[in-house]
């Protein structure tokens, strides 16, 4: 169904959702966590726990608001935990607010609970019978404990039963259910009788900015009739008590709530390690019951929410409602259900495949398997298994990535031809790379922890430390026959000063040689030019004299010829 989606732009390699998921139904692809719908049981844990709000749950807020603006009647069914969800209002005030918003009638899902309690005595299931009104528990058993499906009570949940009843009672109405969790939302969305579903949190969004004016609150009561147990069905132990196992010390029944607790009990049950007298197991995936569902605000503590629900149930029980007749009836077939969920098939890697993956993560020995849990998995082997199945990536291992980064950094520092000296804020030497050792004719072992002034002038280091800025300069170190271009800067996060020295000694020597050659060339060129000028002048002088003599002779010759 894809009820819970990931906003990839917000998902940033924290793996918090992976750590929080007891069944690891979240896979990481390209650094982003995705819900695997085939494995997910919609407990909703991964939504509020995400620090970047990268989880988005499908909602029908816009659809319900459109329904409220239409001409058709709208009936709302409130799940039993509503007194804890809307604790700031009385039931009458809540009904008033809903009707001002456009709701036609408000009823309680709890009104069908009594019928289900009565029907539970007729069900045929293998003992011990496991309650089936928590859809997340049903999904958990169908997917992960398929051998225990025969123990699930083959009866529909109060939500489904109430939807079928309301559809017959108000065939023309929009039916909108208000529920405490995402698993119940998913269950309601596939029921044809129900038109829309909201969690309590989502209903709060719909009711924002709705005025709360009550003139005659006594006339704005919730319709229908229920019982104390019906209204407390969201509390762990209530269903068990309602079907006849009220004594907490009764060994014939168990109340189990909480994801980890359910997993532990089902593991024990599958292994035959539960009480031999156990006949009935009330099982809820949320610890304490539905009042701790993902769709209820966490402003109140569990104890406070429990108190609100019980006080409301007692108040209604002591009112004139107890004299009203319960008229809801169902045929047996309307309450029957089958369990057809597909079990999760998990491929198992061989020991050799696990070992190969561990080695690829840098875990070559057992001592290197830190089992730190940072990736979201309890052990390195569990993480390797997830990598094999395509649910995890090697890069999720933080120690591995840190070692890889440090190794890469170390390779770069060790291999670079530039000298590197790192000093702390006291100007004590932290490290010197091989290139710097060669430049300054020293060994790191002899200088580590000593003042940098024992090696080079520390004035520029002090200046960088004071100004917290980068200084770039060409400096000559005659003692080492060295000329460098040095870059010195401060690293606030590590509180160190780093100096990088690029050796320009040879470049400088070649530059000087080139400059000298250029000077010599210019001088030689000037000499040639001067010599050429002298020769030209001498030639010109000789040519001048010869030309004058020739002119005189020719003039005399012409004169003789004319005469």
C-alpha positions in Angstrom: 0.0 0.0 0.0 2.9 2.4 0.6 1.2 4.1 3.6 4.5 5.5 4.9 6.9 7.2 2.4 10.4 8.7 2.6 11.2 12.2 1.7 14.6 11.5 0.3 15.9 15.1 0.4 15.5 15.0 4.2 16.9 11.5 4.8 20.6 11.9 5.9 22.4 8.8 6.9 21.4 8.7 10.6 19.9 5.2 10.6 17.8 6.1 13.6 14.7 4.5 12.0 16.6 1.3 11.3 17.6 1.2 15.0 14.0 1.7 16.1 12.5 -1.0 14.0 12.4 -4.3 15.8 11.8 -6.3 12.6 14.2 -4.3 10.5 11.5 -3.6 7.8 13.6 -0.6 6.6 16.2 -0.9 3.9 18.9 1.6 3.0 19.5 2.3 -0.7 21.9 4.9 -1.9 22.1 6.3 1.7 18.3 6.7 2.0 16.1 4.7 4.2 13.0 3.1 2.6 10.1 1.3 4.2 9.7 -2.3 2.8 6.0 -2.7 2.6 6.2 -6.5 2.5 8.0 -6.6 5.9 6.4 -3.6 7.6 3.5 -4.1 10.1 2.8 -0.3 10.3 3.7 0.2 14.0 4.5 3.8 13.0 7.7 4.1 15.2 9.8 5.3 12.4 7.7 8.4 11.8 8.1 10.5 15.0 11.6 9.2 15.7 13.1 10.7 12.5 15.0 13.8 13.4 14.8 15.2 9.9 11.0 14.6 9.4 11.8 12.4 6.4 8.8 10.1 7.0 5.4 11.1 5.5 2.2 9.1 6.2 -0.5 9.1 3.6 -3.5 11.1 4.9 -7.0 12.0 3.8 -7.2 15.4 5.4 -8.0 17.2 2.1 -10.6 14.6 1.3 -12.4 14.9 4.6 -12.4 18.7 4.4 -14.0 18.4 0.9 -16.6 16.1 2.4 -17.4 18.6 5.1 -18.1 21.3 2.6 -20.5 19.1 0.6 -24.3 18.6 1.0 -24.1 15.0 2.0 -24.4 14.0 5.7 -21.2 12.9 7.4 -20.9 10.5 10.4 -17.8 10.3 12.5 -16.8 7.2 14.5 -14.4 8.0 17.4 -12.1 5.3 18.6 -12.2 4.6 22.4 -9.0 6.6 23.1 -10.5 9.9 22.1 -10.8 11.3 25.7 -6.9 11.1 25.9 -6.4 12.6 22.5 -8.8 15.5 23.0 -8.2 16.0 26.7 -8.5 19.7 26.6 -12.2 19.4 25.7 -15.1 17.5 27.2 -17.0 15.0 25.0 -19.8 17.6 24.5 -17.3 20.3 23.5 -15.7 18.0 21.0 -19.0 17.1 19.5 -19.9 20.8 19.3 -16.7 21.6 17.5 -17.2 18.8 15.0 -20.7 19.8 14.3 -19.7 23.4 13.8 -17.2 22.1 11.2 -20.0 20.4 9.4 -20.3 16.9 10.9 -23.8 15.5 11.1 -23.4 13.0 13.9 -20.7 11.6 16.2 -20.7 8.1 17.5 -18.2 5.8 19.3 -16.6 2.8 17.8 -16.9 1.3 21.2 -20.6 0.7 20.8 -20.0 -2.5 18.9 -17.5 -3.9 21.4 -20.1 -5.5 23.5 -21.3 -7.6 20.6 -17.7 -8.7 19.9 -17.2 -9.6 23.6 -20.3 -11.8 23.4 -19.3 -13.4 20.1 -15.8 -14.2 21.4 -17.1 -17.1 23.5 -18.3 -18.8 20.3 -15.1 -18.5 18.2 -13.3 -21.6 17.1 -9.6 -21.3 17.2 -6.7 -23.3 18.6 -5.8 -22.5 22.2 -4.4 -20.3 23.4 -6.5 -17.9 21.4 -4.8 -14.6 20.4 -6.9 -11.5 20.2 -7.1 -10.2 16.6 -8.4 -6.6 17.1 -4.9 -5.1 16.8 -4.2 -5.1 13.0 -0.5 -4.6 13.6 -0.4 -7.9 15.7 -2.3 -9.7 13.0 0.1 -8.5 10.4 3.1 -9.4 12.6 1.8 -13.0 13.0 0.8 -13.4 9.4 4.3 -12.2 8.2 6.7 -13.5 10.8 4.9 -16.3 12.7 2.6 -17.9 10.1 2.5 -21.2 12.1 0.6 -19.3 14.8 -2.1 -18.0 12.5 -4.4 -20.8 13.7 -4.3 -19.2 17.2 -5.7 -15.9 16.0 -9.3 -15.2 16.9 -11.2 -15.4 13.6 -13.2 -12.3 14.2 -13.2 -8.8 12.8 -11.9 -5.8 14.7 -14.3 -3.3 16.3 -13.3 -0.9 13.6 -14.5 -3.2 10.8 -17.6 -4.3 12.7 -18.6 -0.7 13.3 -18.1 0.3 9.7 -20.4 -2.5 8.6 -23.0 -1.5 11.2 -22.9 2.2 10.3 -23.1 1.5 6.6 -26.4 -0.3 7.2 -27.7 2.3 9.7 -26.7 5.4 7.5 -26.4 4.1 3.9 -26.3 7.6 2.4 -23.7 9.1 4.8 -20.0 9.7 4.4 -18.4 7.5 7.1 -15.2 8.8 8.6 -13.3 7.0 11.3 -10.9 8.7 13.7 -8.3 6.2 14.9 -5.1 6.1 17.1 -2.5 4.5 14.8 -1.3 3.9 11.3 -2.0 0.2 11.3 -5.7 0.8 12.0 -5.6 3.5 9.3 -4.4 0.9 6.8 -7.1 -1.5 8.0 -9.8 1.1 7.5 -8.6 2.2 4.1 -9.3 -1.3 2.6 -12.8 -1.5 4.1 -15.4 -0.6 1.4 -17.9 0.6 4.0 -15.5 3.3 5.3 -15.1 6.4 3.1 -12.2 8.1 4.9 -10.0 7.8 7.9 -8.0 10.2 10.0 -5.8 9.7 13.1 -6.5 11.9 16.1 -3.5 14.1 15.2 -4.9 14.6 11.7 -8.3 15.5 13.1 -6.7 18.1 15.2 -5.4 19.6 11.9 -8.8 19.6 10.4 -10.3 21.3 13.5 -7.7 24.1 13.7 -9.2 27.6 13.9 -12.7 26.2 14.5 -14.6 28.3 17.1 -15.7 26.4 20.2 -19.0 27.9 21.2 -21.4 25.8 23.3 -24.9 27.0 24.1 -26.6 23.7 25.2 -23.8 21.1 25.7 -26.2 18.6 27.2 -27.9 18.3 23.8 -24.5 17.7 22.1 -23.7 14.3 23.5 -22.2 11.4 21.5 -24.8 9.2 20.1 -25.1 5.4 20.7 -24.6 3.2 23.8 -21.6 1.3 25.0 -20.2 -0.1 28.2 -17.2 0.5 30.5 -15.2 -2.3 28.8 -16.2 -1.1 25.4 -14.8 2.4 26.1 -11.6 1.1 27.6 -10.8 -1.5 24.9 -7.8 0.6 23.9 -6.1 -0.2 27.3 -4.0 -3.3 27.8 -6.0 -5.8 29.9 -9.4 -4.5 29.1 -10.3 -7.1 26.5 -9.0 -9.9 28.7 -11.2 -8.7 31.5 -14.2 -8.2 29.2 -14.1 -11.8 28.0 -14.0 -13.2 31.6 -10.4 -13.1 32.7 -10.5 -10.1 35.0 -8.2 -11.3 37.7 -4.6 -10.2 36.9 -3.3 -13.4 38.6 -5.5 -15.7 36.4 -3.1 -18.1 34.7 -5.6 -18.8 32.0 -5.0 -15.5 30.2 -2.2 -13.2 29.4 -2.0 -9.5 28.5 0.9 -8.6 26.3 1.6 -5.1 25.0 4.7 -3.6 23.4 6.5 -4.6 20.2 9.4 -6.2 21.8 7.2 -7.9 24.4 5.0 -9.3 21.6 8.0 -10.6 19.7 9.3 -12.3 22.9 6.0 -13.9 23.7 5.4 -15.1 20.1 9.0 -16.6 20.1 8.2 -18.4 23.4 4.8 -19.5 22.1 6.3 -20.9 18.9 8.9 -22.8 21.0 6.2 -24.1 23.4 7.6 -22.1 26.4 4.4 -20.4 27.7 2.1 -21.5 30.5 0.3 -24.7 29.9 -3.0 -23.3 31.4 -3.0 -20.3 29.1 -6.3 -20.2 27.1 -6.4 -16.6 25.9 -3.8 -13.9 25.0 -4.7 -10.3 24.6 -2.0 -8.8 22.4 -1.4 -5.2 21.5 1.7 -3.9 19.6 1.8 -0.5 21.3 3.1 -0.7 24.9 0.1 -0.1 27.2 -2.4 -0.3 24.4 -3.9 1.9 21.7 -3.6 5.0 23.8 0.1 5.0 22.9 -0.6 4.7 19.2 1.4 6.7 16.6 -1.7 8.8 15.8 -2.2 10.2 19.4 -0.3 13.2 20.7 2.4 12.5 23.3 1.7 15.6 25.4 0.3 13.4 28.2 2.0 10.6 29.9 0.7 7.0 29.6 -0.7 7.3 33.1 -2.5 10.6 32.4 -4.0 9.3 29.2 -5.2 6.1 30.9 -6.8 8.2 33.6 -8.7 10.3 31.1 -10.1 7.3 29.4 -11.1 5.5 32.6 -12.8 8.6 34.1 -14.8 9.1 30.9 -15.9 5.5 30.8 -16.9 5.6 34.5 -18.8 8.9 34.0 -20.8 7.4 31.1 -21.4 4.2 33.0 -22.9 6.1 35.9 -25.1 8.3 33.7 -28.6 7.5 32.5 -27.0 5.8 29.5 -26.9 2.5 31.4 -30.7 2.4 31.2 -30.7 2.6 27.4 -31.1 -0.6 25.4 -28.4 -1.8 23.1 -29.9 -2.7 19.7 -26.8 -3.5 17.6 -26.9 -7.0 16.2 -24.8 -8.9 13.7 -25.1 -12.2 12.0 -22.3 -14.6 12.7 -20.8 -14.4 9.2 -20.5 -10.6 9.5 -18.1 -11.0 12.3 -16.0 -13.9 10.9 -12.7 -13.3 9.2 -9.8 -15.2 7.6 -6.1 -14.5 7.8 -4.5 -14.5 4.4 -1.4 -12.4 4.8 1.7 -13.6 3.0 4.6 -14.7 5.3 7.9 -12.9 4.8 10.5 -15.0 3.1 14.0 -14.2 4.2 16.9 -15.6 2.2 19.7 -16.9 4.5 23.4 -16.4 3.5 25.9 -19.1 4.1 28.7 -18.7 6.6 31.2 -18.1 3.8 29.0 -15.3 2.4 28.7 -13.7 5.8 32.5 -13.9 6.3 33.1 -12.3 2.9 30.8 -9.4 3.7 32.4 -9.0 7.2 35.9 -8.9 5.6 34.6 -6.3 3.1 33.6 -4.2 6.1 37.1 -4.5 7.6 36.0 -7.2 10.1 38.7 -9.8 9.5 38.7 -11.1 13.0 36.1 -11.6 15.8 37.7 -8.8 17.8 37.1 -6.4 15.0 33.3 -7.1 15.2 32.5 -4.3 17.6 28.7 -4.8 17.6 28.3 -1.1 18.3 24.8 -0.9 16.8 25.5 2.5 15.1 24.3 1.1 11.8 20.9 0.1 13.3 21.7 -3.6 13.7 22.5 -5.2 17.0 25.6 -7.1 15.7 28.0 -7.0 12.8 26.8 -10.4 11.7 23.2 -9.2 11.6 24.3 -6.2 9.6 26.2 -8.5 7.2 23.0 -10.6 6.8 21.1 -7.4 5.9 23.8 -6.4 3.4 23.4 -9.9 1.8 19.6 -9.3 1.5 20.0 -5.8 0.0 18.7 -4.1 3.1 21.9 -2.4 4.2 25.0 -0.9 2.7 28.7 -1.4 3.7 28.9 2.4 4.2 26.4 2.2 7.1 29.2 0.8 9.3 30.6 3.9 11.0 33.8 2.3 12.4 34.5 1.0 8.9 33.9 4.3 7.3 36.0 6.1 9.9 38.9 3.6 9.4 38.5 4.0 5.7 38.6 7.8 5.9 41.6 7.7 8.3 43.4 5.3 6.0 42.7 7.5 3.0 43.8 10.6 4.9 46.9 8.9 6.1 47.7 7.7 2.6 47.4 11.2 1.3 49.4 12.8 4.1 52.1 10.1 3.8 52.3 10.2 0.0 52.1 13.9 -0.7 55.4 15.6 -1.8 54.5 18.6 0.3 55.8 18.8 3.8 53.1 19.0 6.6 53.7 20.0 10.2 50.7 20.1 12.6 51.0 21.9 16.0 48.5 22.4 18.8 47.5 25.7 20.4 50.6 25.5 22.6 52.7 25.3 19.5 53.8 21.8 20.4 54.4 19.5 17.4 51.6 17.0 16.9 52.8 15.3 13.7 55.3 15.7 10.9 54.9 13.8 7.6 57.7 12.1 5.7 58.1 14.9 3.2 58.6 17.4 6.1 61.1 15.1 7.7 63.1 15.1 4.5 62.9 18.9 4.1 63.9 19.8 7.6 66.3 16.8 8.1 64.5 15.5 11.2 62.5 12.5 12.6 59.0 12.8 13.9 59.8 10.5 16.9 62.4 13.0 18.1 60.3 16.1 17.8 56.7 15.0 18.6 55.5 17.0 21.6 58.3 19.5 21.4 58.0 23.2 20.5 57.9 24.0 16.8 60.5 26.7 17.3 63.1 23.9 17.7 62.6 23.3 14.0 61.5 26.6 12.4 60.7 30.1 13.3 57.4 30.0 15.2 56.4 33.7 14.8 54.2 33.0 11.8 52.5 30.1 13.7 51.7 32.5 16.6 50.3 35.0 14.2 48.0 32.5 12.5 46.9 31.2 16.0 46.1 34.8 17.0 44.3 35.9 13.8 42.8 32.6 12.9 43.5 33.2 9.3 45.4 31.8 6.4 48.9 33.1 5.7 50.7 32.3 2.4 54.3 33.3 1.8 57.6 32.4 0.2 60.2 31.7 2.9 63.9 30.7 2.7 65.5 28.4 5.3 69.2 28.7 4.7 70.1 26.2 7.4 68.3 23.5 5.4 69.3 24.8 2.0 65.6 25.2 1.4 63.2 27.6 -0.1 59.4 27.0 0.3 56.0 28.4 -0.4 54.2 27.9 2.8 50.5 27.8 3.6 49.7 28.1 7.4 46.2 28.0 8.7 44.1 27.3 11.9 41.6 24.4 12.1 39.0 25.4 14.8 37.3 22.0 15.1 40.6 20.3 15.8 42.2 23.3 17.5 45.4 22.9 15.6 47.6 24.9 13.2 48.6 23.2 10.0 51.6 24.3 7.9 52.0 23.0 4.4 55.4 23.5 2.8 55.8 23.3 -1.0 59.5 22.9 -1.9 60.4 25.6 -4.5 64.2 25.4 -4.0 64.8 23.9 -7.4 62.3 26.2 -9.0 64.0 29.1 -7.4 67.4 27.9 -8.5 66.2 27.4 -12.1 64.6 30.9 -12.0 67.9 32.4 -10.9 69.7 30.6 -13.6 67.2 31.7 -16.2 67.5 35.3 -14.9 71.3 35.2 -15.2 71.1 33.6 -18.7 68.7 36.3 -19.7 71.1 39.0 -18.4 74.0 37.5 -20.2 72.0 37.2 -23.4 71.0 40.8 -23.3 74.6 41.9 -22.8 75.9 39.8 -25.7 73.1 41.1 -27.9 74.0 44.7 -27.0 77.6 44.0 -27.9 76.7 42.6 -31.3 74.4 45.6 -32.0 77.2 48.0 -31.1 79.7 46.2 -33.3 77.3 46.1 -36.2 76.8 49.8 -35.8 80.5 50.5 -35.9 81.0 48.3 -39.0 78.1 50.0 -40.7 79.5 53.4 -40.0 83.0 52.5 -41.3 81.5 51.0 -44.5 79.4 54.1 -44.9 82.5 56.3 -44.5 84.4 54.4 -47.1 81.5 54.4 -49.5 81.2 58.2 -49.1 84.9 58.9 -50.0 84.8 56.5 -53.0 81.6 58.1 -54.3 83.1 61.6 -54.2 86.2 60.6 -56.1 84.2 58.9 -58.8 82.0 62.0 -59.2 85.1 64.2 -59.8 86.6 61.8 -62.4 83.3 61.5 -64.2 82.8 65.3 -64.3 86.3 65.7 -65.8 85.6 63.0 -68.4 82.3 64.6 -69.5 84.0 68.0 -69.7 86.7 66.5 -72.0 84.1 64.8 -74.2 82.1 68.0 -74.6 85.2 69.9 -75.5 
